[in-house]
Amino acid sequence: MDKHNFDGLGRLQAGTSIPIVTDKLVQKFEDIEALFKTGINGVNNKLMKVGGVPPLLKMIKTAKKLGLKVMLGCMIETEFGITARRIWLVLVIGWILMHHCS
């Protein structure tokens, strides 16, 4: 399925109790509400893709307000940046995806 097939994601989620969490789709604030409307259970946010900490926190707050699960993924960041996020974000978010991370 193409990653931009939001209707398909919604149909997939409707047919299973397994949580569907998007990856590679959240890059701007509007993506959170658009994905929520599909009926999926969660979103994966990547600090480097969303433009830094302030937009990330706004997206997390919105997703949680809508009842979405939030996962924080990463791309190629420094060990320092990854470690700093681990300390506080695991408490705030709940799920952290750490593949491709040092």
N, C-alpha and C positions, 0 to 999 in steps of 0.2 A: 504494500500500500504506500502511495506517495505520502510523504510527511505533511504535505499541505492539504490533504484530504480530511478536513475537519469533520465533515459529515460521516465519513467512513470510520473515523476514530470514535465518534459518538455511537454508531451502530455496533462497533466492536465492543465498546464498554457496556452497552445495553444487553449484550449477549453473554456476559460473564460476570462472575463475582470477583474475579481477580482484578486488583486495581490497575488501571491503565495510567501511566505517568509519562507525559510527553518528554521527548528529548530533542534538542536542536530547534525547537519551535519558539521558545520565549526569547525574543530579542528586543522587544519594546513593550511598554506598559499596556498598550491595547491588546497585545497577544493574550494576556491573562484572562480578560473578560471574554474574548472570542473563544478561547479553549474551554472556559467554564461552561459556556452555552452548549458545548458538544455533549456534556454529561460525563466527561472523563473525571477520574478521581484525583489527579495531581499533576503538578508541573515541575520540571527540572530547570532551575535557574543557574546560569553560569556567570559569575562575576565579570569576567572579561568580555562576555558577549552583550551584557546589558549596560555597560558604560560606567561601572564603578559601584561603590557602596551606597550612595544616596538613592539611585534608581533601584538597586537591588532591594533595599529595605522597603521602599514604596511598593514594589511588586510583591514582596513577601507579605506585607500587611494586607494588601488587597486580596491576594490568593487565600490567606487564612480567613479573612472576613467572608469570603464567598464559600468557605468550607472545603477548599482544596487542600490536599496534602502538598507539602513543599519539600522538594529535594534540592540540595545544592550540589551541583557538579563542578568540575573544573576542567581546564584545558592545560596548557603548558604555562604554569605560574611558578614562581620561585618557591623553594621549600619554606622560606620564612612566611610568605603570604599564605600558603596552604596551612601551615601549622597554626598561625594566628587565627585563621577562620575556624579551624577545628575546635579550638578552645571554647569559643562563645556560640558558634552557630549550631553545634549539635544540641545545645540546650534550647535554642530558640526554635529550630526548624524540626528536628526529629529524625530526618533521613539525610544522609550525606553520601553521595556517590563519589568514590575516590579512584576510579580507574583512570589511567593516564596521568596519575599524580605521583610525584616522587614520594 
